[in-house]
């Protein structure tokens, strides 16, 4: 393997132990100091965050052939895990197509190297690979948004022409574009018609659509030229894609949506806490909001914050075994005396209306959902003939 190639994949420089965690084997920088490896050892795992990558993302991301990419990824990742130059010299340099046998040899070599890692080193590499995977997906999503935009423009124009020709648009597009599903078609058309969307290619199609759905009812209250940026700013976040890690973007979008949802319930939440919650617990659920409203009524503004922190400590598990069980899980066995329970429920509502409890603590959306559920139960139990 030439000195130039070795330099490109991080195999030259000062000795390295398992120095810096590789960025999923992207071709590029040199390893840090360490006792393992000859001069120019491979960067590895001492600290998987914030360290130079052995292979720059740009080089690997520029590869368009999936097999060439796969091979370069294997070689770079093996180097990032602490392989010596001698071990990697047994295989061809990355950057060109290889045979299936060579590909399998590279995979086996990487698997052997994984077998040498400690628990801490393995976890560090796992985190780095997972982070890189989200970055790869983010790049694909960003490219797809521009495609969706163009398709949406064409669809919107075609719809106008079809309607002007006195034809049925839905019948026409279903017949002429049978592989384009209704939901996908509507999504693309919505993206193409949303102001400022071209400023937000990194969002990708799905996150862009999520934001559009949230913003449509309040779009008139935001910056008319770029409602998405205005929405983030309104929620205390300056949107600068150059400063946001690709793998963090999806949870950030969800965190801002959740923060806005809570603000509508007069629950103020720090964006960082909201994002941490989104990472471990996913999307804010209706039962989360219900519990947070109750805790705010009982504990003040610290109640909802404490609830989120508890869920984060539980790694996303809701409080199903604690006092909030009634909000977060359905009964695990059939109700023994169902009519008696319905009477108790009626009495609870009557006590609210008679002033025995503070009815102002109730959230209207939850009462409306309850009314709908009761109506559904009546219809199900006593269907009209």
LINWO-V884656 format. One record per residue. N is the residue number from 1. PSI is psi in whole degrees, 0 to 359 (* if undefined). NEAR is the number of other ideal C-beta (glycine too) atoms within 8 Angstrom. Layout:
# LINWO-V884656
n:N psi:PSI near:NEAR
n:N psi:PSI near:NEAR
This chain:
# LINWO-V884656
n:1 psi:130 near:8
n:2 psi:159 near:6
n:3 psi:322 near:6
n:4 psi:315 near:6
n:5 psi:317 near:10
n:6 psi:323 near:12
n:7 psi:321 near:11
n:8 psi:326 near:10
n:9 psi:16 near:16
n:10 psi:25 near:20
n:11 psi:6 near:12
n:12 psi:162 near:9
n:13 psi:207 near:10
n:14 psi:162 near:10
n:15 psi:150 near:13
n:16 psi:148 near:18
n:17 psi:273 near:13
n:18 psi:64 near:14
n:19 psi:277 near:15
n:20 psi:141 near:16
n:21 psi:126 near:16
n:22 psi:147 near:19
n:23 psi:71 near:13
n:24 psi:34 near:13
n:25 psi:37 near:17
n:26 psi:140 near:17
n:27 psi:126 near:15
n:28 psi:262 near:13
n:29 psi:177 near:9
n:30 psi:160 near:12
n:31 psi:159 near:17
n:32 psi:179 near:12
n:33 psi:153 near:7
n:34 psi:159 near:14
n:35 psi:343 near:4
n:36 psi:138 near:11
n:37 psi:153 near:13
n:38 psi:183 near:8
n:39 psi:131 near:7
n:40 psi:22 near:13
n:41 psi:176 near:18
n:42 psi:134 near:19
n:43 psi:149 near:20
n:44 psi:240 near:18
n:45 psi:9 near:16
n:46 psi:317 near:11
n:47 psi:112 near:9
n:48 psi:356 near:9
n:49 psi:139 near:6
n:50 psi:13 near:3
n:51 psi:157 near:12
n:52 psi:140 near:9
n:53 psi:145 near:15
n:54 psi:339 near:20
n:55 psi:123 near:20
n:56 psi:142 near:11
n:57 psi:324 near:11
n:58 psi:321 near:7
n:59 psi:311 near:12
n:60 psi:318 near:16
n:61 psi:338 near:9
n:62 psi:347 near:6
n:63 psi:126 near:10
n:64 psi:335 near:4
n:65 psi:119 near:7
n:66 psi:328 near:5
n:67 psi:320 near:9
n:68 psi:318 near:13
n:69 psi:314 near:11
n:70 psi:316 near:9
n:71 psi:314 near:13
n:72 psi:322 near:15
n:73 psi:314 near:11
n:74 psi:314 near:14
n:75 psi:312 near:14
n:76 psi:319 near:19
n:77 psi:320 near:14
n:78 psi:318 near:15
n:79 psi:319 near:17
n:80 psi:337 near:22
n:81 psi:4 near:18
n:82 psi:10 near:16
n:83 psi:147 near:10
n:84 psi:161 near:11
n:85 psi:322 near:13
n:86 psi:321 near:7
n:87 psi:321 near:10
n:88 psi:336 near:16
n:89 psi:343 near:7
n:90 psi:344 near:6
n:91 psi:154 near:9
n:92 psi:154 near:6
n:93 psi:144 near:8
n:94 psi:160 near:11
n:95 psi:347 near:8
n:96 psi:158 near:7
n:97 psi:147 near:5
n:98 psi:166 near:10
n:99 psi:166 near:5
n:100 psi:323 near:5
n:101 psi:318 near:6
n:102 psi:320 near:11
n:103 psi:315 near:13
n:104 psi:324 near:8
n:105 psi:320 near:9
n:106 psi:320 near:14
n:107 psi:318 near:9
n:108 psi:321 near:8
n:109 psi:318 near:15
n:110 psi:319 near:12
n:111 psi:320 near:8
n:112 psi:320 near:8
n:113 psi:322 near:13
n:114 psi:323 near:10
n:115 psi:345 near:6
n:116 psi:353 near:7
n:117 psi:146 near:12
n:118 psi:174 near:5
n:119 psi:314 near:5
n:120 psi:317 near:7
n:121 psi:319 near:13
n:122 psi:316 near:10
n:123 psi:320 near:8
n:124 psi:316 near:12
n:125 psi:321 near:17
n:126 psi:316 near:8
n:127 psi:320 near:11
n:128 psi:317 near:14
n:129 psi:319 near:10
n:130 psi:320 near:9
n:131 psi:317 near:10
n:132 psi:323 near:11
n:133 psi:318 near:10
n:134 psi:326 near:11
n:135 psi:319 near:12
n:136 psi:314 near:9
n:137 psi:322 near:8
n:138 psi:320 near:14
n:139 psi:317 near:10
n:140 psi:319 near:9
n:141 psi:319 near:14
n:142 psi:318 near:12
n:143 psi:323 near:9
n:144 psi:330 near:10
n:145 psi:319 near:16
n:146 psi:323 near:9
n:147 psi:316 near:8
n:148 psi:322 near:13
n:149 psi:313 near:13
n:150 psi:315 near:9
n:151 psi:318 near:10
n:152 psi:319 near:14
n:153 psi:316 near:9
n:154 psi:319 near:8
n:155 psi:316 near:13
n:156 psi:318 near:11
n:157 psi:316 near:8
n:158 psi:319 near:9
n:159 psi:316 near:11
n:160 psi:319 near:8
n:161 psi:317 near:8
n:162 psi:315 near:12
n:163 psi:321 near:9
n:164 psi:332 near:6
n:165 psi:11 near:6
n:166 psi:30 near:4
n:167 psi:160 near:8
n:168 psi:117 near:6
n:169 psi:312 near:9
n:170 psi:316 near:6
n:171 psi:319 near:8
n:172 psi:309 near:10
n:173 psi:329 near:14
n:174 psi:324 near:9
n:175 psi:318 near:6
n:176 psi:333 near:6
n:177 psi:67 near:7
n:178 psi:335 near:6
n:179 psi:350 near:4
n:180 psi:105 near:7
n:181 psi:152 near:6
n:182 psi:314 near:6
n:183 psi:319 near:6
n:184 psi:316 near:8
n:185 psi:312 near:12
n:186 psi:325 near:8
n:187 psi:313 near:11
n:188 psi:319 near:13
n:189 psi:322 near:12
n:190 psi:316 near:11
n:191 psi:316 near:16
n:192 psi:332 near:15
n:193 psi:2 near:7
n:194 psi:127 near:10
n:195 psi:139 near:7
n:196 psi:5 near:12
n:197 psi:332 near:13
n:198 psi:346 near:6
n:199 psi:355 near:8
n:200 psi:38 near:12
n:201 psi:322 near:9
n:202 psi:340 near:11
n:203 psi:326 near:13
n:204 psi:175 near:12
n:205 psi:310 near:11
n:206 psi:314 near:7
n:207 psi:325 near:12
n:208 psi:317 near:15
n:209 psi:322 near:11
n:210 psi:315 near:11
n:211 psi:319 near:13
n:212 psi:318 near:12
n:213 psi:320 near:7
n:214 psi:322 near:10
n:215 psi:338 near:12
n:216 psi:314 near:7
n:217 psi:337 near:4
n:218 psi:13 near:9
n:219 psi:326 near:9
n:220 psi:345 near:5
n:221 psi:354 near:4
n:222 psi:178 near:11
n:223 psi:119 near:8
n:224 psi:333 near:7
n:225 psi:338 near:5
n:226 psi:76 near:9
n:227 psi:328 near:13
n:228 psi:311 near:15
n:229 psi:319 near:12
n:230 psi:322 near:10
n:231 psi:315 near:15
n:232 psi:317 near:11
n:233 psi:320 near:10
n:234 psi:331 near:8
n:235 psi:20 near:11
n:236 psi:23 near:6
n:237 psi:124 near:9
n:238 psi:117 near:5
n:239 psi:108 near:9
n:240 psi:103 near:6
n:241 psi:337 near:8
n:242 psi:337 near:4
n:243 psi:0 near:4
n:244 psi:127 near:11
n:245 psi:137 near:7
n:246 psi:318 near:10
n:247 psi:350 near:11
n:248 psi:347 near:9
n:249 psi:317 near:14
n:250 psi:316 near:10
n:251 psi:330 near:10
n:252 psi:317 near:12
n:253 psi:313 near:12
n:254 psi:321 near:12
n:255 psi:319 near:13
n:256 psi:320 near:14
n:257 psi:315 near:11
n:258 psi:320 near:14
n:259 psi:318 near:13
n:260 psi:321 near:12
n:261 psi:318 near:10
n:262 psi:323 near:15
n:263 psi:326 near:11
n:264 psi:337 near:6
n:265 psi:11 near:10
n:266 psi:34 near:5
n:267 psi:114 near:12
n:268 psi:134 near:6
n:269 psi:137 near:13
n:270 psi:137 near:6
n:271 psi:325 near:12
n:272 psi:317 near:6
n:273 psi:320 near:11
n:274 psi:322 near:15
n:275 psi:320 near:12
n:276 psi:319 near:10
n:277 psi:315 near:14
n:278 psi:323 near:15
n:279 psi:318 near:7
n:280 psi:334 near:10
n:281 psi:352 near:11
n:282 psi:202 near:6
n:283 psi:141 near:6
n:284 psi:125 near:10
n:285 psi:164 near:7
n:286 psi:323 near:7
n:287 psi:330 near:9
n:288 psi:314 near:12
n:289 psi:319 near:14
n:290 psi:314 near:11
n:291 psi:318 near:13
n:292 psi:324 near:15
n:293 psi:318 near:13
n:294 psi:318 near:11
n:295 psi:329 near:12
n:296 psi:320 near:12
n:297 psi:325 near:9
n:298 psi:322 near:6
n:299 psi:357 near:8
n:300 psi:197 near:5
n:301 psi:339 near:8
n:302 psi:342 near:7
n:303 psi:307 near:14
n:304 psi:323 near:14
n:305 psi:315 near:11
n:306 psi:322 near:10
n:307 psi:312 near:12
n:308 psi:318 near:14
n:309 psi:324 near:9
n:310 psi:317 near:9
n:311 psi:321 near:15
n:312 psi:316 near:12
n:313 psi:331 near:6
n:314 psi:10 near:9
n:315 psi:37 near:6
n:316 psi:350 near:8
n:317 psi:129 near:7
n:318 psi:168 near:12
n:319 psi:56 near:13
n:320 psi:340 near:9
n:321 psi:3 near:4
n:322 psi:199 near:6
n:323 psi:341 near:4
n:324 psi:14 near:10
n:325 psi:320 near:10
n:326 psi:337 near:4
n:327 psi:336 near:8
n:328 psi:354 near:10
n:329 psi:150 near:7
n:330 psi:159 near:3
n:331 psi:141 near:6
n:332 psi:351 near:4
n:333 psi:161 near:3
n:334 psi:146 near:4
n:335 psi:126 near:6
n:336 psi:312 near:4
n:337 psi:81 near:6
n:338 psi:323 near:7
n:339 psi:324 near:6
n:340 psi:320 near:7
n:341 psi:323 near:9
n:342 psi:326 near:8
n:343 psi:317 near:8
n:344 psi:320 near:8
n:345 psi:317 near:8
n:346 psi:318 near:8
n:347 psi:325 near:8
n:348 psi:316 near:8
n:349 psi:321 near:8
n:350 psi:322 near:8
n:351 psi:328 near:9
n:352 psi:314 near:10
n:353 psi:336 near:7
n:354 psi:4 near:6
n:355 psi:9 near:5
n:356 psi:341 near:5
n:357 psi:161 near:7
n:358 psi:98 near:5
n:359 psi:340 near:8
n:360 psi:343 near:4
n:361 psi:343 near:8
n:362 psi:147 near:8
n:363 psi:128 near:9
n:364 psi:320 near:6
n:365 psi:326 near:6
n:366 psi:324 near:10
n:367 psi:320 near:9
n:368 psi:322 near:8
n:369 psi:322 near:9
n:370 psi:316 near:8
n:371 psi:316 near:8
n:372 psi:320 near:8
n:373 psi:321 near:8
n:374 psi:317 near:8
n:375 psi:320 near:8
n:376 psi:320 near:8
n:377 psi:319 near:8
n:378 psi:316 near:8
n:379 psi:323 near:9
n:380 psi:316 near:6
n:381 psi:328 near:6
n:382 psi:70 near:5
n:383 psi:139 near:6
n:384 psi:145 near:4
n:385 psi:* near:2
